[in-house]
C-alpha cells in the first residue's frame, strides 16, 4: 500500500504513526509521549504535561474529543473519561 507520508519528517503537524490504549494510573507514565489524546467516553482527564511539574485537569471533555497535549501521565485519580487513546 502506498504511504504518502513515508518521507515526511515527523512533527506536531504530521499524522501520528502510533496509537495506544491509555490506562490511567496514578504513578505509571504513558508507554510513549503522544502528540494528543483521543477521548472516546466523555468526562474529566487529569494529566501531567511532558514539561510540567504539576497536574492539570481537563473538565467536560466530550466523547470523541481531542486533547492536544504531549502528556507524560494520565492519572487514575480525577479521570472519569473512558476509552482514551494516545496518538504518537
PDB file of N, CA, C and O in Angstrom:
ATOM      1  N   UNK A   1       0.843  -1.166   0.000  1.00  0.00           N
ATOM      2  CA  UNK A   1       0.000   0.000   0.000  1.00  0.00           C
ATOM      3  C   UNK A   1       0.894   1.237   0.000  1.00  0.00           C
ATOM      4  O   UNK A   1       1.853   1.293   0.769  1.00  0.00           O
ATOM      5  N   UNK A   2       0.607   2.218  -0.834  1.00  0.00           N
ATOM      6  CA  UNK A   2       1.429   3.442  -0.877  1.00  0.00           C
ATOM      7  C   UNK A   2       1.276   4.257   0.416  1.00  0.00           C
ATOM      8  O   UNK A   2       0.193   4.322   0.996  1.00  0.00           O
ATOM      9  N   UNK A   3       2.353   4.861   0.843  1.00  0.00           N
ATOM     10  CA  UNK A   3       2.362   5.696   2.042  1.00  0.00           C
ATOM     11  C   UNK A   3       2.784   7.101   1.641  1.00  0.00           C
ATOM     12  O   UNK A   3       3.965   7.358   1.411  1.00  0.00           O
ATOM     13  N   UNK A   4       1.819   8.007   1.557  1.00  0.00           N
ATOM     14  CA  UNK A   4       2.102   9.377   1.128  1.00  0.00           C
ATOM     15  C   UNK A   4       2.990  10.134   2.109  1.00  0.00           C
ATOM     16  O   UNK A   4       3.589  11.149   1.752  1.00  0.00           O
ATOM     17  N   UNK A   5       3.074   9.650   3.328  1.00  0.00           N
ATOM     18  CA  UNK A   5       3.850  10.339   4.353  1.00  0.00           C
ATOM     19  C   UNK A   5       5.174   9.638   4.656  1.00  0.00           C
ATOM     20  O   UNK A   5       5.848   9.980   5.628  1.00  0.00           O
ATOM     21  N   UNK A   6       5.542   8.675   3.841  1.00  0.00           N
ATOM     22  CA  UNK A   6       6.739   7.868   4.075  1.00  0.00           C
ATOM     23  C   UNK A   6       7.990   8.709   4.291  1.00  0.00           C
ATOM     24  O   UNK A   6       8.815   8.380   5.143  1.00  0.00           O
ATOM     25  N   UNK A   7       8.140   9.776   3.542  1.00  0.00           N
ATOM     26  CA  UNK A   7       9.348  10.597   3.642  1.00  0.00           C
ATOM     27  C   UNK A   7       9.149  11.875   4.455  1.00  0.00           C
ATOM     28  O   UNK A   7      10.033  12.731   4.501  1.00  0.00           O
ATOM     29  N   UNK A   8       7.996  11.997   5.089  1.00  0.00           N
ATOM     30  CA  UNK A   8       7.717  13.195   5.885  1.00  0.00           C
ATOM     31  C   UNK A   8       8.484  13.137   7.197  1.00  0.00           C
ATOM     32  O   UNK A   8       8.555  12.088   7.837  1.00  0.00           O
ATOM     33  N   UNK A   9       9.050  14.251   7.590  1.00  0.00           N
ATOM     34  CA  UNK A   9       9.713  14.359   8.886  1.00  0.00           C
ATOM     35  C   UNK A   9       8.618  14.514   9.937  1.00  0.00           C
ATOM     36  O   UNK A   9       7.750  15.378   9.810  1.00  0.00           O
ATOM     37  N   UNK A  10       8.658  13.689  10.960  1.00  0.00           N
ATOM     38  CA  UNK A  10       7.635  13.751  11.995  1.00  0.00           C
ATOM     39  C   UNK A  10       7.662  15.098  12.709  1.00  0.00           C
ATOM     40  O   UNK A  10       8.719  15.592  13.103  1.00  0.00           O
ATOM     41  N   UNK A  11       6.479  15.675  12.864  1.00  0.00           N
ATOM     42  CA  UNK A  11       6.306  16.923  13.606  1.00  0.00           C
ATOM     43  C   UNK A  11       4.911  16.911  14.212  1.00  0.00           C
ATOM     44  O   UNK A  11       4.153  15.959  14.027  1.00  0.00           O
ATOM     45  N   UNK A  12       4.582  17.958  14.925  1.00  0.00           N
ATOM     46  CA  UNK A  12       3.252  18.064  15.523  1.00  0.00           C
ATOM     47  C   UNK A  12       2.160  18.141  14.465  1.00  0.00           C
ATOM     48  O   UNK A  12       0.992  17.888  14.760  1.00  0.00           O
ATOM     49  N   UNK A  13       2.526  18.486  13.251  1.00  0.00           N
ATOM     50  CA  UNK A  13       1.541  18.666  12.184  1.00  0.00           C
ATOM     51  C   UNK A  13       1.389  17.462  11.268  1.00  0.00           C
ATOM     52  O   UNK A  13       0.492  17.443  10.425  1.00  0.00           O
ATOM     53  N   UNK A  14       2.240  16.464  11.415  1.00  0.00           N
ATOM     54  CA  UNK A  14       2.131  15.273  10.579  1.00  0.00           C
ATOM     55  C   UNK A  14       1.263  14.226  11.279  1.00  0.00           C
ATOM     56  O   UNK A  14       1.148  14.239  12.504  1.00  0.00           O
ATOM     57  N   UNK A  15       0.661  13.332  10.519  1.00  0.00           N
ATOM     58  CA  UNK A  15      -0.190  12.313  11.137  1.00  0.00           C
ATOM     59  C   UNK A  15       0.594  11.443  12.117  1.00  0.00           C
ATOM     60  O   UNK A  15       1.795  11.223  11.961  1.00  0.00           O
ATOM     61  N   UNK A  16      -0.105  10.967  13.107  1.00  0.00           N
ATOM     62  CA  UNK A  16       0.512  10.074  14.089  1.00  0.00           C
ATOM     63  C   UNK A  16       0.897   8.767  13.428  1.00  0.00           C
ATOM     64  O   UNK A  16       0.236   8.313  12.494  1.00  0.00           O
ATOM     65  N   UNK A  17       1.968   8.167  13.914  1.00  0.00           N
ATOM     66  CA  UNK A  17       2.421   6.889  13.383  1.00  0.00           C
ATOM     67  C   UNK A  17       2.164   5.738  14.346  1.00  0.00           C
ATOM     68  O   UNK A  17       2.421   4.580  14.015  1.00  0.00           O
ATOM     69  N   UNK A  18       1.658   6.051  15.535  1.00  0.00           N
ATOM     70  CA  UNK A  18       1.392   5.022  16.524  1.00  0.00           C
ATOM     71  C   UNK A  18       0.177   5.441  17.329  1.00  0.00           C
ATOM     72  O   UNK A  18      -0.053   6.631  17.547  1.00  0.00           O
ATOM     73  N   UNK A  19      -0.593   4.471  17.764  1.00  0.00           N
ATOM     74  CA  UNK A  19      -1.735   4.715  18.647  1.00  0.00           C
ATOM     75  C   UNK A  19      -1.723   3.616  19.701  1.00  0.00           C
ATOM     76  O   UNK A  19      -1.390   2.466  19.412  1.00  0.00           O
ATOM     77  N   UNK A  20      -2.091   3.980  20.924  1.00  0.00           N
ATOM     78  CA  UNK A  20      -2.058   3.005  22.009  1.00  0.00           C
ATOM     79  C   UNK A  20      -3.139   3.332  23.030  1.00  0.00           C
ATOM     80  O   UNK A  20      -3.459   4.496  23.273  1.00  0.00           O
ATOM     81  N   UNK A  21      -3.689   2.288  23.615  1.00  0.00           N
ATOM     82  CA  UNK A  21      -4.689   2.465  24.664  1.00  0.00           C
ATOM     83  C   UNK A  21      -4.037   3.080  25.889  1.00  0.00           C
ATOM     84  O   UNK A  21      -2.916   2.724  26.252  1.00  0.00           O
ATOM     85  N   UNK A  22      -4.735   3.990  26.515  1.00  0.00           N
ATOM     86  CA  UNK A  22      -4.240   4.627  27.734  1.00  0.00           C
ATOM     87  C   UNK A  22      -5.024   4.067  28.914  1.00  0.00           C
ATOM     88  O   UNK A  22      -6.249   4.168  28.965  1.00  0.00           O
ATOM     89  N   UNK A  23      -4.307   3.481  29.853  1.00  0.00           N
ATOM     90  CA  UNK A  23      -4.897   3.015  31.105  1.00  0.00           C
ATOM     91  C   UNK A  23      -4.473   3.993  32.191  1.00  0.00           C
ATOM     92  O   UNK A  23      -3.333   3.946  32.652  1.00  0.00           O
ATOM     93  N   UNK A  24      -5.379   4.885  32.608  1.00  0.00           N
ATOM     94  CA  UNK A  24      -4.992   5.867  33.624  1.00  0.00           C
ATOM     95  C   UNK A  24      -4.413   5.189  34.866  1.00  0.00           C
ATOM     96  O   UNK A  24      -4.932   4.182  35.347  1.00  0.00           O
ATOM     97  N   UNK A  25      -3.330   5.769  35.366  1.00  0.00           N
ATOM     98  CA  UNK A  25      -2.648   5.236  36.550  1.00  0.00           C
ATOM     99  C   UNK A  25      -2.019   6.409  37.284  1.00  0.00           C
ATOM    100  O   UNK A  25      -1.523   7.344  36.655  1.00  0.00           O
ATOM    101  N   UNK A  26      -2.036   6.363  38.586  1.00  0.00           N
ATOM    102  CA  UNK A  26      -1.526   7.497  39.349  1.00  0.00           C
ATOM    103  C   UNK A  26      -0.013   7.640  39.317  1.00  0.00           C
ATOM    104  O   UNK A  26       0.496   8.739  39.538  1.00  0.00           O
ATOM    105  N   UNK A  27       0.726   6.562  39.048  1.00  0.00           N
ATOM    106  CA  UNK A  27       2.184   6.642  39.089  1.00  0.00           C
ATOM    107  C   UNK A  27       2.882   6.229  37.802  1.00  0.00           C
ATOM    108  O   UNK A  27       3.961   6.742  37.503  1.00  0.00           O
ATOM    109  N   UNK A  28       2.309   5.333  37.045  1.00  0.00           N
ATOM    110  CA  UNK A  28       2.962   4.795  35.857  1.00  0.00           C
ATOM    111  C   UNK A  28       2.862   5.766  34.683  1.00  0.00           C
ATOM    112  O   UNK A  28       1.762   6.202  34.343  1.00  0.00           O
ATOM    113  N   UNK A  29       3.988   6.113  34.057  1.00  0.00           N
ATOM    114  CA  UNK A  29       3.939   7.010  32.895  1.00  0.00           C
ATOM    115  C   UNK A  29       3.334   6.300  31.681  1.00  0.00           C
ATOM    116  O   UNK A  29       3.246   5.073  31.643  1.00  0.00           O
ATOM    117  N   UNK A  30       2.927   7.081  30.710  1.00  0.00           N
ATOM    118  CA  UNK A  30       2.422   6.522  29.456  1.00  0.00           C
ATOM    119  C   UNK A  30       3.533   5.748  28.755  1.00  0.00           C
ATOM    120  O   UNK A  30       4.712   6.014  28.986  1.00  0.00           O
ATOM    121  N   UNK A  31       3.171   4.798  27.909  1.00  0.00           N
ATOM    122  CA  UNK A  31       4.169   3.965  27.222  1.00  0.00           C
ATOM    123  C   UNK A  31       4.942   4.748  26.172  1.00  0.00           C
ATOM    124  O   UNK A  31       6.041   4.347  25.790  1.00  0.00           O
ATOM    125  N   UNK A  32       4.390   5.853  25.703  1.00  0.00           N
ATOM    126  CA  UNK A  32       5.049   6.752  24.744  1.00  0.00           C
ATOM    127  C   UNK A  32       4.463   8.140  24.953  1.00  0.00           C
ATOM    128  O   UNK A  32       3.369   8.277  25.500  1.00  0.00           O
ATOM    129  N   UNK A  33       5.180   9.162  24.523  1.00  0.00           N
ATOM    130  CA  UNK A  33       4.676  10.531  24.626  1.00  0.00           C
ATOM    131  C   UNK A  33       3.797  10.791  23.404  1.00  0.00           C
ATOM    132  O   UNK A  33       4.286  10.777  22.274  1.00  0.00           O
ATOM    133  N   UNK A  34       2.509  11.026  23.623  1.00  0.00           N
ATOM    134  CA  UNK A  34       1.610  11.241  22.490  1.00  0.00           C
ATOM    135  C   UNK A  34       1.652  12.682  21.976  1.00  0.00           C
ATOM    136  O   UNK A  34       2.026  13.608  22.696  1.00  0.00           O
ATOM    137  N   UNK A  35       1.257  12.842  20.707  1.00  0.00           N
ATOM    138  CA  UNK A  35       1.037  14.189  20.169  1.00  0.00           C
ATOM    139  C   UNK A  35      -0.260  14.742  20.744  1.00  0.00           C
ATOM    140  O   UNK A  35      -0.391  15.940  20.995  1.00  0.00           O
ATOM    141  N   UNK A  36      -1.217  13.837  20.944  1.00  0.00           N
ATOM    142  CA  UNK A  36      -2.507  14.218  21.506  1.00  0.00           C
ATOM    143  C   UNK A  36      -3.190  12.979  22.070  1.00  0.00           C
ATOM    144  O   UNK A  36      -2.765  11.850  21.823  1.00  0.00           O
ATOM    145  N   UNK A  37      -4.253  13.210  22.830  1.00  0.00           N
ATOM    146  CA  UNK A  37      -5.081  12.137  23.367  1.00  0.00           C
ATOM    147  C   UNK A  37      -6.462  12.224  22.740  1.00  0.00           C
ATOM    148  O   UNK A  37      -7.021  13.311  22.591  1.00  0.00           O
ATOM    149  N   UNK A  38      -7.005  11.071  22.375  1.00  0.00           N
ATOM    150  CA  UNK A  38      -8.383  10.973  21.907  1.00  0.00           C
ATOM    151  C   UNK A  38      -9.200  10.437  23.066  1.00  0.00           C
ATOM    152  O   UNK A  38      -8.787   9.482  23.725  1.00  0.00           O
ATOM    153  N   UNK A  39     -10.364  11.041  23.329  1.00  0.00           N
ATOM    154  CA  UNK A  39     -11.224  10.628  24.425  1.00  0.00           C
ATOM    155  C   UNK A  39     -12.495  10.020  23.838  1.00  0.00           C
ATOM    156  O   UNK A  39     -13.291  10.722  23.215  1.00  0.00           O
ATOM    157  N   UNK A  40     -12.684   8.718  24.038  1.00  0.00           N
ATOM    158  CA  UNK A  40     -13.850   8.034  23.482  1.00  0.00           C
ATOM    159  C   UNK A  40     -15.112   8.236  24.295  1.00  0.00           C
ATOM    160  O   UNK A  40     -16.201   8.353  23.732  1.00  0.00           O
ATOM    161  N   UNK A  41     -14.979   8.278  25.626  1.00  0.00           N
ATOM    162  CA  UNK A  41     -16.119   8.470  26.511  1.00  0.00           C
ATOM    163  C   UNK A  41     -15.964   9.742  27.323  1.00  0.00           C
ATOM    164  O   UNK A  41     -14.934   9.948  27.966  1.00  0.00           O
ATOM    165  N   UNK A  42     -16.967  10.587  27.300  1.00  0.00           N
ATOM    166  CA  UNK A  42     -16.917  11.921  27.911  1.00  0.00           C
ATOM    167  C   UNK A  42     -16.540  11.888  29.385  1.00  0.00           C
ATOM    168  O   UNK A  42     -16.797  10.912  30.091  1.00  0.00           O
ATOM    169  N   UNK A  43     -15.925  12.978  29.830  1.00  0.00           N
ATOM    170  CA  UNK A  43     -15.592  13.116  31.245  1.00  0.00           C
ATOM    171  C   UNK A  43     -14.420  14.035  31.479  1.00  0.00           C
ATOM    172  O   UNK A  43     -14.095  14.880  30.645  1.00  0.00           O
ATOM    173  N   UNK A  44     -13.793  13.861  32.613  1.00  0.00           N
ATOM    174  CA  UNK A  44     -12.658  14.671  33.050  1.00  0.00           C
ATOM    175  C   UNK A  44     -11.377  13.870  32.829  1.00  0.00           C
ATOM    176  O   UNK A  44     -11.363  12.651  33.001  1.00  0.00           O
ATOM    177  N   UNK A  45     -10.298  14.564  32.445  1.00  0.00           N
ATOM    178  CA  UNK A  45      -8.995  13.916  32.286  1.00  0.00           C
ATOM    179  C   UNK A  45      -7.975  14.700  33.109  1.00  0.00           C
ATOM    180  O   UNK A  45      -7.783  15.899  32.906  1.00  0.00           O
ATOM    181  N   UNK A  46      -7.333  14.009  34.029  1.00  0.00           N
ATOM    182  CA  UNK A  46      -6.267  14.597  34.831  1.00  0.00           C
ATOM    183  C   UNK A  46      -4.950  14.078  34.278  1.00  0.00           C
ATOM    184  O   UNK A  46      -4.738  12.868  34.199  1.00  0.00           O
ATOM    185  N   UNK A  47      -4.068  14.991  33.897  1.00  0.00           N
ATOM    186  CA  UNK A  47      -2.819  14.565  33.280  1.00  0.00           C
ATOM    187  C   UNK A  47      -1.665  15.454  33.695  1.00  0.00           C
ATOM    188  O   UNK A  47      -1.856  16.534  34.255  1.00  0.00           O
ATOM    189  N   UNK A  48      -0.468  14.979  33.408  1.00  0.00           N
ATOM    190  CA  UNK A  48       0.754  15.756  33.610  1.00  0.00           C
ATOM    191  C   UNK A  48       1.347  15.986  32.232  1.00  0.00           C
ATOM    192  O   UNK A  48       1.691  15.029  31.538  1.00  0.00           O
ATOM    193  N   UNK A  49       1.472  17.235  31.828  1.00  0.00           N
ATOM    194  CA  UNK A  49       2.107  17.567  30.549  1.00  0.00           C
ATOM    195  C   UNK A  49       3.595  17.253  30.646  1.00  0.00           C
ATOM    196  O   UNK A  49       4.174  17.283  31.732  1.00  0.00           O
ATOM    197  N   UNK A  50       4.195  16.959  29.532  1.00  0.00           N
ATOM    198  CA  UNK A  50       5.570  16.471  29.475  1.00  0.00           C
ATOM    199  C   UNK A  50       6.559  17.339  30.252  1.00  0.00           C
ATOM    200  O   UNK A  50       7.383  16.800  30.992  1.00  0.00           O
ATOM    201  N   UNK A  51       6.505  18.643  30.111  1.00  0.00           N
ATOM    202  CA  UNK A  51       7.472  19.522  30.766  1.00  0.00           C
ATOM    203  C   UNK A  51       6.917  20.227  32.008  1.00  0.00           C
ATOM    204  O   UNK A  51       7.504  21.199  32.483  1.00  0.00           O
ATOM    205  N   UNK A  52       5.796  19.742  32.532  1.00  0.00           N
ATOM    206  CA  UNK A  52       5.168  20.381  33.689  1.00  0.00           C
ATOM    207  C   UNK A  52       5.622  19.739  34.992  1.00  0.00           C
ATOM    208  O   UNK A  52       6.122  18.614  35.012  1.00  0.00           O
ATOM    209  N   UNK A  53       5.438  20.472  36.063  1.00  0.00           N
ATOM    210  CA  UNK A  53       5.743  19.948  37.393  1.00  0.00           C
ATOM    211  C   UNK A  53       4.470  19.704  38.195  1.00  0.00           C
ATOM    212  O   UNK A  53       4.531  19.248  39.336  1.00  0.00           O
ATOM    213  N   UNK A  54       3.320  20.006  37.602  1.00  0.00           N
ATOM    214  CA  UNK A  54       2.039  19.806  38.288  1.00  0.00           C
ATOM    215  C   UNK A  54       1.012  19.253  37.307  1.00  0.00           C
ATOM    216  O   UNK A  54       1.105  19.466  36.098  1.00  0.00           O
ATOM    217  N   UNK A  55       0.039  18.545  37.852  1.00  0.00           N
ATOM    218  CA  UNK A  55      -1.042  18.017  37.026  1.00  0.00           C
ATOM    219  C   UNK A  55      -2.018  19.127  36.660  1.00  0.00           C
ATOM    220  O   UNK A  55      -2.073  20.172  37.309  1.00  0.00           O
ATOM    221  N   UNK A  56      -2.787  18.874  35.605  1.00  0.00           N
ATOM    222  CA  UNK A  56      -3.835  19.778  35.169  1.00  0.00           C
ATOM    223  C   UNK A  56      -5.066  18.934  34.859  1.00  0.00           C
ATOM    224  O   UNK A  56      -4.949  17.783  34.438  1.00  0.00           O
ATOM    225  N   UNK A  57      -6.244  19.513  35.070  1.00  0.00           N
ATOM    226  CA  UNK A  57      -7.496  18.801  34.831  1.00  0.00           C
ATOM    227  C   UNK A  57      -8.214  19.427  33.638  1.00  0.00           C
ATOM    228  O   UNK A  57      -8.447  20.635  33.594  1.00  0.00           O
ATOM    229  N   UNK A  58      -8.556  18.578  32.677  1.00  0.00           N
ATOM    230  CA  UNK A  58      -9.389  18.999  31.549  1.00  0.00           C
ATOM    231  C   UNK A  58     -10.810  18.570  31.890  1.00  0.00           C
ATOM    232  O   UNK A  58     -11.110  17.377  31.944  1.00  0.00           O
ATOM    233  N   UNK A  59     -11.677  19.541  32.118  1.00  0.00           N
ATOM    234  CA  UNK A  59     -13.064  19.272  32.511  1.00  0.00           C
ATOM    235  C   UNK A  59     -13.958  19.133  31.280  1.00  0.00           C
ATOM    236  O   UNK A  59     -13.722  19.760  30.248  1.00  0.00           O
ATOM    237  N   UNK A  60     -14.976  18.308  31.410  1.00  0.00           N
ATOM    238  CA  UNK A  60     -16.035  18.191  30.400  1.00  0.00           C
ATOM    239  C   UNK A  60     -15.522  17.903  28.997  1.00  0.00           C
ATOM    240  O   UNK A  60     -16.007  18.491  28.031  1.00  0.00           O
ATOM    241  N   UNK A  61     -14.561  17.019  28.872  1.00  0.00           N
ATOM    242  CA  UNK A  61     -14.072  16.625  27.548  1.00  0.00           C
ATOM    243  C   UNK A  61     -15.172  15.779  26.905  1.00  0.00           C
ATOM    244  O   UNK A  61     -15.588  14.775  27.483  1.00  0.00           O
ATOM    245  N   UNK A  62     -15.649  16.167  25.722  1.00  0.00           N
ATOM    246  CA  UNK A  62     -16.754  15.421  25.112  1.00  0.00           C
ATOM    247  C   UNK A  62     -16.291  14.085  24.530  1.00  0.00           C
ATOM    248  O   UNK A  62     -15.114  13.908  24.215  1.00  0.00           O
ATOM    249  N   UNK A  63     -17.217  13.162  24.396  1.00  0.00           N
ATOM    250  CA  UNK A  63     -16.924  11.910  23.707  1.00  0.00           C
ATOM    251  C   UNK A  63     -16.500  12.246  22.288  1.00  0.00           C
ATOM    252  O   UNK A  63     -17.152  13.039  21.610  1.00  0.00           O
ATOM    253  N   UNK A  64     -15.417  11.646  21.845  1.00  0.00           N
ATOM    254  CA  UNK A  64     -14.892  11.941  20.514  1.00  0.00           C
ATOM    255  C   UNK A  64     -14.012  13.177  20.485  1.00  0.00           C
ATOM    256  O   UNK A  64     -13.636  13.649  19.412  1.00  0.00           O
ATOM    257  N   UNK A  65     -13.676  13.709  21.668  1.00  0.00           N
ATOM    258  CA  UNK A  65     -12.854  14.914  21.751  1.00  0.00           C
ATOM    259  C   UNK A  65     -11.365  14.595  21.762  1.00  0.00           C
ATOM    260  O   UNK A  65     -10.953  13.459  21.996  1.00  0.00           O
ATOM    261  N   UNK A  66     -10.578  15.620  21.505  1.00  0.00           N
ATOM    262  CA  UNK A  66      -9.126  15.505  21.480  1.00  0.00           C
ATOM    263  C   UNK A  66      -8.527  16.477  22.487  1.00  0.00           C
ATOM    264  O   UNK A  66      -9.041  17.577  22.688  1.00  0.00           O
ATOM    265  N   UNK A  67      -7.439  16.059  23.115  1.00  0.00           N
ATOM    266  CA  UNK A  67      -6.664  16.933  23.992  1.00  0.00           C
ATOM    267  C   UNK A  67      -5.275  17.026  23.369  1.00  0.00           C
ATOM    268  O   UNK A  67      -4.527  16.048  23.356  1.00  0.00           O
ATOM    269  N   UNK A  68      -4.938  18.187  22.863  1.00  0.00           N
ATOM    270  CA  UNK A  68      -3.664  18.384  22.168  1.00  0.00           C
ATOM    271  C   UNK A  68      -2.578  18.784  23.153  1.00  0.00           C
ATOM    272  O   UNK A  68      -2.158  19.940  23.211  1.00  0.00           O
ATOM    273  N   UNK A  69      -2.131  17.793  23.933  1.00  0.00           N
ATOM    274  CA  UNK A  69      -1.083  17.991  24.928  1.00  0.00           C
ATOM    275  C   UNK A  69      -0.160  16.783  24.873  1.00  0.00           C
ATOM    276  O   UNK A  69      -0.616  15.641  24.812  1.00  0.00           O
ATOM    277  N   UNK A  70       1.129  17.042  24.895  1.00  0.00           N
ATOM    278  CA  UNK A  70       2.104  15.953  24.994  1.00  0.00           C
ATOM    279  C   UNK A  70       2.221  15.606  26.469  1.00  0.00           C
ATOM    280  O   UNK A  70       2.898  16.294  27.232  1.00  0.00           O
ATOM    281  N   UNK A  71       1.554  14.531  26.856  1.00  0.00           N
ATOM    282  CA  UNK A  71       1.445  14.160  28.266  1.00  0.00           C
ATOM    283  C   UNK A  71       2.439  13.060  28.631  1.00  0.00           C
ATOM    284  O   UNK A  71       2.768  12.202  27.813  1.00  0.00           O
ATOM    285  N   UNK A  72       2.905  13.107  29.872  1.00  0.00           N
ATOM    286  CA  UNK A  72       3.742  12.017  30.380  1.00  0.00           C
ATOM    287  C   UNK A  72       2.913  11.028  31.187  1.00  0.00           C
ATOM    288  O   UNK A  72       3.238   9.842  31.242  1.00  0.00           O
ATOM    289  N   UNK A  73       1.833  11.513  31.819  1.00  0.00           N
ATOM    290  CA  UNK A  73       0.977  10.679  32.653  1.00  0.00           C
ATOM    291  C   UNK A  73      -0.490  11.060  32.438  1.00  0.00           C
ATOM    292  O   UNK A  73      -0.808  12.224  32.193  1.00  0.00           O
ATOM    293  N   UNK A  74      -1.371  10.073  32.530  1.00  0.00           N
ATOM    294  CA  UNK A  74      -2.807  10.297  32.684  1.00  0.00           C
ATOM    295  C   UNK A  74      -3.158   9.634  34.008  1.00  0.00           C
ATOM    296  O   UNK A  74      -3.014   8.422  34.167  1.00  0.00           O
ATOM    297  N   UNK A  75      -3.614  10.434  34.945  1.00  0.00           N
ATOM    298  CA  UNK A  75      -3.844   9.950  36.308  1.00  0.00           C
ATOM    299  C   UNK A  75      -5.187   9.245  36.438  1.00  0.00           C
ATOM    300  O   UNK A  75      -6.174   9.653  35.825  1.00  0.00           O
ATOM    301  N   UNK A  76      -5.220   8.184  37.238  1.00  0.00           N
ATOM    302  CA  UNK A  76      -6.472   7.492  37.532  1.00  0.00           C
ATOM    303  C   UNK A  76      -7.338   8.362  38.443  1.00  0.00           C
ATOM    304  O   UNK A  76      -8.545   8.491  38.240  1.00  0.00           O
ATOM    305  N   UNK A  77      -6.691   8.957  39.456  1.00  0.00           N
ATOM    306  CA  UNK A  77      -7.417   9.832  40.367  1.00  0.00           C
ATOM    307  C   UNK A  77      -7.826  11.096  39.622  1.00  0.00           C
ATOM    308  O   UNK A  77      -6.979  11.814  39.089  1.00  0.00           O
ATOM    309  N   UNK A  78      -9.104  11.358  39.588  1.00  0.00           N
ATOM    310  CA  UNK A  78      -9.601  12.560  38.930  1.00  0.00           C
ATOM    311  C   UNK A  78      -9.996  12.360  37.477  1.00  0.00           C
ATOM    312  O   UNK A  78     -10.607  13.251  36.887  1.00  0.00           O
ATOM    313  N   UNK A  79      -9.667  11.222  36.882  1.00  0.00           N
ATOM    314  CA  UNK A  79     -10.055  10.963  35.492  1.00  0.00           C
ATOM    315  C   UNK A  79     -11.324  10.145  35.468  1.00  0.00           C
ATOM    316  O   UNK A  79     -11.387   9.051  36.028  1.00  0.00           O
ATOM    317  N   UNK A  80     -12.346  10.693  34.806  1.00  0.00           N
ATOM    318  CA  UNK A  80     -13.613   9.980  34.656  1.00  0.00           C
ATOM    319  C   UNK A  80     -13.893   9.620  33.203  1.00  0.00           C
ATOM    320  O   UNK A  80     -14.769   8.801  32.927  1.00  0.00           O
ATOM    321  N   UNK A  81     -13.160  10.221  32.274  1.00  0.00           N
ATOM    322  CA  UNK A  81     -13.323   9.901  30.855  1.00  0.00           C
ATOM    323  C   UNK A  81     -12.867   8.469  30.611  1.00  0.00           C
ATOM    324  O   UNK A  81     -12.056   7.927  31.362  1.00  0.00           O
ATOM    325  N   UNK A  82     -13.394   7.868  29.563  1.00  0.00           N
ATOM    326  CA  UNK A  82     -13.054   6.478  29.238  1.00  0.00           C
ATOM    327  C   UNK A  82     -12.600   6.352  27.794  1.00  0.00           C
ATOM    328  O   UNK A  82     -12.704   7.294  27.009  1.00  0.00           O
ATOM    329  N   UNK A  83     -12.100   5.183  27.464  1.00  0.00           N
ATOM    330  CA  UNK A  83     -11.673   4.859  26.098  1.00  0.00           C
ATOM    331  C   UNK A  83     -10.688   5.914  25.565  1.00  0.00           C
ATOM    332  O   UNK A  83     -10.872   6.464  24.479  1.00  0.00           O
ATOM    333  N   UNK A  84      -9.644   6.179  26.353  1.00  0.00           N
ATOM    334  CA  UNK A  84      -8.638   7.169  25.988  1.00  0.00           C
ATOM    335  C   UNK A  84      -7.556   6.481  25.142  1.00  0.00           C
ATOM    336  O   UNK A  84      -7.084   5.394  25.475  1.00  0.00           O
ATOM    337  N   UNK A  85      -7.180   7.136  24.052  1.00  0.00           N
ATOM    338  CA  UNK A  85      -6.162   6.604  23.144  1.00  0.00           C
ATOM    339  C   UNK A  85      -5.079   7.660  22.978  1.00  0.00           C
ATOM    340  O   UNK A  85      -5.376   8.824  22.710  1.00  0.00           O
ATOM    341  N   UNK A  86      -3.826   7.256  23.138  1.00  0.00           N
ATOM    342  CA  UNK A  86      -2.691   8.141  22.876  1.00  0.00           C
ATOM    343  C   UNK A  86      -2.287   7.991  21.424  1.00  0.00           C
ATOM    344  O   UNK A  86      -2.207   6.873  20.914  1.00  0.00           O
ATOM    345  N   UNK A  87      -2.030   9.113  20.748  1.00  0.00           N
ATOM    346  CA  UNK A  87      -1.620   9.100  19.354  1.00  0.00           C
ATOM    347  C   UNK A  87      -0.238   9.742  19.251  1.00  0.00           C
ATOM    348  O   UNK A  87      -0.079  10.934  19.512  1.00  0.00           O
ATOM    349  N   UNK A  88       0.751   8.947  18.873  1.00  0.00           N
ATOM    350  CA  UNK A  88       2.128   9.417  18.855  1.00  0.00           C
ATOM    351  C   UNK A  88       2.689   9.436  17.439  1.00  0.00           C
ATOM    352  O   UNK A  88       3.845   9.808  17.238  1.00  0.00           O
TER     353      UNK A  88
END
